[in-house]
């Protein structure tokens, strides 16, 4: 069982593909679009994993604005494409076996999401 991970930033931080939801776009459609853009692959939604909520400081805002963010994570099934076809905001995208992928992820919240995804997949088998 493999998962597509992306490496971003100067520190080459490994994380799950994700991004902002566009106006009039569902969270599911945003997930599919972001995975296509950041990981270079076409997927389909097979389930909802979790919604993660957190606060952070926007380092680009003049007044160091505090941002409240919600991230919706979906279990996606690979349909087509190549992880090497990622966009320029991503340093690298790779298929990684799920256990090593959990260890590679930079954020604890994403580690929990991937552990939950693994449980969902194993329950379907």
C-alpha positions in Angstrom: 0.0 0.0 0.0 1.6 3.3 -1.2 0.8 6.9 -0.7 1.8 9.9 -2.8 3.8 12.4 -0.7 5.2 15.8 -1.7 8.3 17.7 -0.6 8.0 21.4 -0.2 9.8 24.4 1.1 13.5 25.2 1.6 13.7 22.4 4.2 12.2 19.8 1.8 9.4 19.1 4.3 7.4 15.9 3.4 3.6 16.3 3.6 0.3 15.3 2.0 -0.9 17.3 -0.9 -3.3 20.0 0.1 -4.3 23.6 -0.5 -7.0 26.2 -0.5 -10.6 25.7 -1.6 -11.5 28.0 -4.5 -14.7 30.1 -4.5 -17.7 27.9 -5.3 -15.5 24.7 -5.1 -16.4 21.8 -2.8 -13.8 20.4 -0.5 -13.8 17.2 -2.4 -13.2 19.0 -5.7 -10.4 21.0 -4.1 -8.7 17.8 -2.9 -8.8 16.2 -6.3 -7.5 19.4 -7.9 -4.7 19.9 -5.4 -3.5 16.3 -5.7 -3.5 16.7 -9.5 -1.5 19.9 -9.3 0.9 19.0 -6.5 1.4 15.3 -7.0 0.7 15.1 -10.8 -1.9 12.3 -10.5 -5.6 11.9 -11.2 -7.6 10.4 -8.4 -11.2 9.7 -7.2 -12.6 10.2 -3.8 -13.4 6.9 -2.0 -14.1 8.2 1.5 -13.7 11.1 4.0 -10.8 10.6 6.5 -10.9 13.6 8.8 -11.2 17.4 9.1 -8.2 18.9 10.9 -8.4 22.4 12.5 -5.5 24.6 13.6 -4.3 28.1 14.0 -1.1 29.6 12.6 0.5 33.0 12.1 0.6 34.2 8.5 4.3 35.1 8.0 3.5 37.2 4.9 0.9 39.4 6.6 2.2 42.9 7.6 0.5 42.6 11.1 1.4 38.9 11.7 -2.2 37.9 11.3 -3.4 34.8 13.1 -5.2 32.4 10.7 -7.8 29.7 11.6 -7.5 26.9 9.1 -9.6 23.8 8.4 -8.1 21.0 6.2 -10.4 18.3 4.9 -8.6 15.0 4.1 -10.1 12.4 1.8 -9.1 8.9 0.9 -8.4 9.0 -2.8 -7.8 6.2 -5.2 -5.2 6.5 -8.0 -6.6 6.6 -11.5 -3.8 7.8 -13.7 -0.8 10.1 -14.0 2.8 10.3 -12.9 4.1 11.9 -9.6 6.9 13.4 -11.6 4.4 15.7 -13.3 3.9 17.9 -10.2 3.8 21.7 -10.3 6.6 24.1 -9.6 5.6 24.8 -5.9 6.6 21.2 -5.1 10.2 20.2 -4.9 9.5 16.5 -5.3 6.6 14.0 -5.3 7.1 10.3 -4.6 5.1 7.1 -4.0 6.1 5.8 -0.5 4.9 2.7 1.3 2.4 3.8 4.0 4.4 2.9 7.1 7.6 4.8 6.0 5.4 7.6 4.7 3.9 8.1 8.2 7.4 8.4 9.6 8.4 10.9 6.9 5.6 13.3 7.4 6.5 16.6 9.0 3.2 17.2 10.8 1.7 15.1 13.6 -1.8 15.8 12.4 -1.0 14.4 9.0 0.6 11.3 10.6 -2.7 10.7 12.4 -4.7 11.2 9.1 -2.5 8.7 7.3 -2.8 6.2 10.2 -6.6 6.6 9.9 -6.4 6.1 6.1 -4.5 2.9 6.6 -7.2 1.6 9.0 -9.9 2.5 6.5 -8.0 0.7 3.7 -7.4 -2.4 5.8 -11.1 -2.5 6.8 -12.1 -2.6 3.1 -9.8 -5.5 2.3 
